[in-house]
Amino acid sequence: MTKSSCDTKKDDVTKHYEKQWEDYSEKEVIGRVLNLASVLDSIVSKIPIKHVEQILDLGSGPGIISLRISRVLERNPEIKVIGIDISEKAVKIGRKVVNEMDLGTSIQFIRGDCENLPFQECGYDAVVSNATLNLLEDKNKAFSEIARVTKPEGYVVIGDCIVGKKGCSTEIDSDDNLWSKCVSGAPTMDEFEEYADKAGFEILETRNLTDEVSRLVKNGLWDWPEFTKYNLEYCVFKMRKG
Ligand SMILES: C[S@@+](CC[C@H](N)C(=O)[O-])C[C@H]1O[C@@H](n2cnc3c(N)ncnc32)[C@H](O)[C@@H]1O
């Protein structure tokens, strides 16, 4: 299919995920939460839950991280999670699933753009995300937005792909579809650290989960064949706002 010159990466990404989530049933949402449990838990376990009331999930899809922390939420009814996603379909399914699970007062979803967060300053104790920041074209803008909405000394836990030590193939640069598939927008480790530093975050911990994500992909639990094909790595970064 030829692409109009007006199409931006963000349009491509939005279309790609509208299509991906369109075919998702509620059963598949729950299936994804269970399949990715090991990775999601590596993110969630780094949030200091006792000191947290408001959590923001960036690129929440239909609520994958939010649903994984629902058991924690049952024990702490004070905690509220907001998931934001650019895909209308993702937001719609997320709302349906949490309403059916009676979690609608703890977890909410809104449609919005991580590069222009529709929230006031310093509203969140913790910000989490899985496999989304790589998709954003202006990562400096996204990091500064995350810093703006995070409370002073708040925590940000990002799980995402980075360019692997073996590097990536040059064919990646010319294939826009690989951007939407979480490949060509992946930063190097140095670039990720620079984005975080510029936005005023201190990286407290970095955990490399490449072997675990490769295992999930190999066993058909994470539909992301490009992860192994392009030698990507996956890390969880725990950061604190200064
Ligand atoms: C690979 S999916 C990950 C979804 C979810 N975090 C998970 O773990 O399954 C990436 C998500 O980021 C969303 N996304 C992409 N660009 C975005 C943007 N600029 N603002 C908000 N969400 C975005 C997509 O719609 C998609 O739901």
The ligand as an ORCA input file, in Angstrom:
! r2SCAN-3c Opt
* xyz 0 1
  C       3.148     -2.167     22.058
  S       1.675     -1.471     22.665
  C       1.862     -1.719     24.419
  C       0.548     -1.652     25.138
  C       0.598     -2.002     26.611
  N       1.457     -1.102     27.353
  C       1.035     -3.445     26.828
  O       1.959     -3.659     27.608
  O       0.443     -4.321     26.214
  C       1.997      0.278     22.516
  C       0.799      1.158     22.876
  O       1.219      2.531     22.835
  C       0.165      3.294     22.279
  N       0.745      4.557     21.762
  C       1.573      4.719     20.706
  N       1.901      6.011     20.542
  C       1.272      6.696     21.523
  C       1.204      8.068     21.888
  N       1.850      9.016     21.202
  N       0.477      8.409     22.968
  C      -0.229      7.456     23.674
  N      -0.209      6.147     23.372
  C       0.534      5.763     22.306
  C      -0.428      2.400     21.209
  O      -1.728      2.783     20.837
  C      -0.366      1.023     21.903
  O      -1.558      0.739     22.605
*
